[in-house]
Amino acid sequence: MHVMRHASFSDRQRVRYLACDLFEKGLPNAEIARRLGVARQSVCRWHKAWLESGEAGLRVGIPGRRPRLSDEHWRQIQDALGQGPAAHGYDTEFWTLERIADLIEKKTGVKYHHCYVWELLAKLGWTYQKPEKVAKQRDEEAIARWKRESWPAIKKGHRKMAPS
């Protein structure tokens, strides 16, 4: 006997297709319900759908709300993200959730709260990236010169000061 509570999508679909086979054999709904371990009312509903639409009437619907953005919309958004923020009029090269929400609305007309945008991006496999902080006035040449000339002398002096 099957118990359908908390069954996966594929398990629920499999049980409906088993019911379809039993409908074709002409078994009573009560017997089908007993064999499959489901409520008789469910079998009655499935039988009606099967009579009206055949096996297609027994397809389990995808739970939840339909996505507001199509796959094509998401491809456009990902392409736009790949172009970088400057290509879309932002003054720095950092994507923020607010900017991405704004981009989505501009590209598709669909408005999302910036806090939810992170969940959407995570489903697409995007990860959080934190930029390294580098001072604007940083002089790489001066740093290299200091490491080459000053640091060895400081390092040597440190060893002499250590107790024997």
N, C-alpha and C positions, 0 to 999 in steps of 0.2 A: 504494500500500500504506500502510495506517495503522499507526502505532506507538502502542500504548495506554499505554505507561509515562508516569506522571505526567499523565494526561489529566484534564481538568476533569470535574466532575460531569455537566455538560450534554453534553460530548463522549462520555462513557461511555454515557450514556442514549441518545444519538443512534445510536451503533454498535449497541446492543442492539435498537433499533427497526428498524435496517437488517437485522439478522439475522432479525428476525421476518418481514420482507418476503421474505427469501430462504428461510426455512422454508416459507412458504406456496407458494413456487414449486417446492418439492420438491428443492432442491439438497442434495447430500451435505454433512455437517458439515465435512469436510476442505476442500471447495471454499469454503464460507462463511468458514471461518477464513482461508484464503488471500486471499480478496477483501477481507476486513475488516482483515487484518493482526493477528489475535489468535491466541492459542493454541487448538488444536483442542479441548483439554480444556474450555476456557471455553465454546466453542460447544456441546459435548456437554451441559454443565451448563445452558446457556440453553435448549437444545432440550427437555430434560426439563422444565424449568420452564414452557416455552411449551406443551408437550403437556398439562401438568397444569392450568395456570391461564390459558392464553392470553397476550395481550399484557401483562396485569397482572402475570404472573409474571416479566416481564423488567424491572420497575421497579428501578432502582438504589436500594438503601437509603441513608439518610443516614448518613454515617460518624460514628463517635464515640458516646459515651454519650448516652442520652436526657436532656433537661434535668430536673432535680429539681423545678423550679418551673414551673407552668403560666403561660400568659399572664395568666390571671385573677389568680393570685397576685402577679405583677409589677405589675398595675394596682393591687391593694390596697396593695402596698408603696410604690409611687410616690405614691399618695394619702396614705398615712400620713406619708411624708417631707415632702410638701407642707404638712401640718398643723404641722410643726415639732416639735422635741424636747420642748418644754414640754408639749405636748398628750399626750405619752406618758410623762410623769413625770420627765423629766430636768430638772436644776436650771439649766442654761444653754441658750441658743438656738443651740448649735453641734452639728451632726451629726458624729460621729466614726465611723470604720470599725467600732470595737467596738460602738458604739450601734446602728449600722445592722444589724450581724450579729445583735445581740440582738433588734432589732425583727423581722427576718426570722424568727428562731426563734419568737418570740411569736406572730406572725401565721400562720405556716405549719407550724410544727413541724420545719422543715428547718434543720439547723445547718450554718453555713459558718464557716470560719476568717476572721477579720477581714481578713487580708491578701488573701484571694481575693475578698472583697466588692468591692474596688476594680475588679477585672477585670469583674465582673458589671455594676457601675454604668457602667463605660466603654462596654460593649456597648449599654447603654440610652441612651447619649448624654449621660450626666451628666459634668460636669467638676469638677476640683478647685477649690475656692474657699477662699481664706485670708482670714479676717476681719481687718479693720484693727484695730490695737491703739490704743485710746483710753483715756487715764487716767480712772478713775472720778471723780476729784475735779476734772476739767477744768471750768473756768468759761468758757463761750463768751462771756458778756457781758463779762467782764474782758479776755478776749483781744481782742475787738472794740474795746473802749475803748483798750487799749494800742496797737493798730494805728492807731487814729484819732488819738490824742493824742501818744504817746511816739515811735512809730516815725518820723514825719516829721521830728521834731527831731533824732533820731539820724542819720537819713539826710542831712539838710542839713549837720550838723556834720562828717560824713564827707567831704563834697565840699570843705569849707574846708581840711581837713587835707592834701588831695592836692597834690603839687608842681605848679607852673605850668609 
